[in-house]
Amino acid sequence: MTQIMTVTQECDVSVAYYDANNQPAQVDGIPVWSVSDDSVLALTVADDGMSGVVSSKGVVGVSQLSISADADMGQGVRSLVSLADFEIVANEAVTANVSIGAPREIVPQINPLPATP
C-alpha cells in the first residue's frame, strides 16, 4: 500500500515487531531508518528508533521508507527490513485566477471578390 500525501503534509510512522505467534518481540539494538529519495521526503526518527515523522519536502515524487533491524538477539545478525511507499502529490486547487490580456483592435476580414469567368 502506498501512503499518498500532498506537498504540504507529514505523518507519524511507527514500527512494532512480532514473533511467529504474533506476540510482541524485541530486536537487537535500535532500528535504522532511511528514505530512498531524500529530495522528496524528510525523516525525523525518535531516539529509540521505534517511531518517527515522515515529511514532504514540497516536491512531487515518490520515495520508499526503509526500517532495518537485527532480529537475532544473540551475537549474530539477521536483518529484518520493513518497507513503506510514499507518493507526494500536488495540493488540490482551491482558487482560480483569470488572466485578461490587453485590449487590441479587431482586424476586419476582407472578403475577396468572386472570380469572373
N, C-alpha and C positions, 0 to 999 in steps of 0.2 A: 504494500500500500504506500502511496506517495502522499506526503503531507504538502498541501498547497497553501502558500502564504503570499500575501502581497508584499510589495517592496517596502512597506512601512510597518511590517509586523515582526513579532518574535514569539517564541513559545518555549514553555518549560519542557524539559525532557528528563526522564529518569530511567535507570536500569535496575533490574532485580534478577537475581539468579536462583534457579531451582534445580533440584536433583531429578533423577529418573522417575521418582514417585510424586513429582510435582510439589515437593516440600521445599521450603526456603533453604538455600545453600550459600556457602561462603566462597569467595575466590581469594587467591593468594596475592596480596598487595592491592594497590589502587589501580582500577581500570584506566586505560589510556584512551582518550577521546581525540578524534580528528575529523576534519571535513575534506572531501575530495577537491573542492574548489573554494578556496578562501577568498576569492574575489566576489563570490555570491553570498556566502554565509560567514557570520562571525560566531564564535563559540566561547562561552564562559562556563567553566567547569567548577563545581564545588570542590572543596579541599579533600573530601572523602572519595571523590570520583564516582559517586552514585547518582548524581543529578547535575543538570546544567541548564543553560539557556542558549537556544539557537536563534540568532537574529539575522534578518535580511540586511545586506549591505547596500540596499537601494538599487540593485540592478536585477533585471530579469535574467533567469537562468536556472540551472539545476545543479545540485550538489548532493553528495551522499555523506551521511554521518556514520562514522565507524567507531565502535567501542570495543576495545580488546582487553581481555582479562586472562589471567593464568588460573585455569580451573584445577590444576594439580596442587593440592595442599601440601605436598611434600617438596623435596628438593628439585624435582623435575619441573618441566614446563609443558603444559597442554593449553594451547591458545584457544580461547572461546571468543569468537568475533560476532558482534551484533551489528546489524546494518539498518539504516533508515534513510529513505529517499525524500528529498525536498525539492519542490518546484516553486520558484519565486515568479509571480506574475505581476503585471501592472495593476495599479488600483483601478477600480471601476470609475466610469465617468459620472460626475455629479453635477456638472455645469457645462455649458457650451458657449463659445464666443463666435459671433458672426462678424466676418470681416467684410467691409464695404470698400470697394475701390473708388478712386477719384472719378468724378463725372467726366464724360467726353462727348463730343459731338457725334451725332448719328450720321453716318455717311450714306447718302441716298443711293439706292441701286438704280443704275441706268439700264433700261431695257433696250437692247439693240433693235433696230428696225428689221422687220422681216425681209428676207432676201427677195428681190424681184426676179421673176422668170425672164 
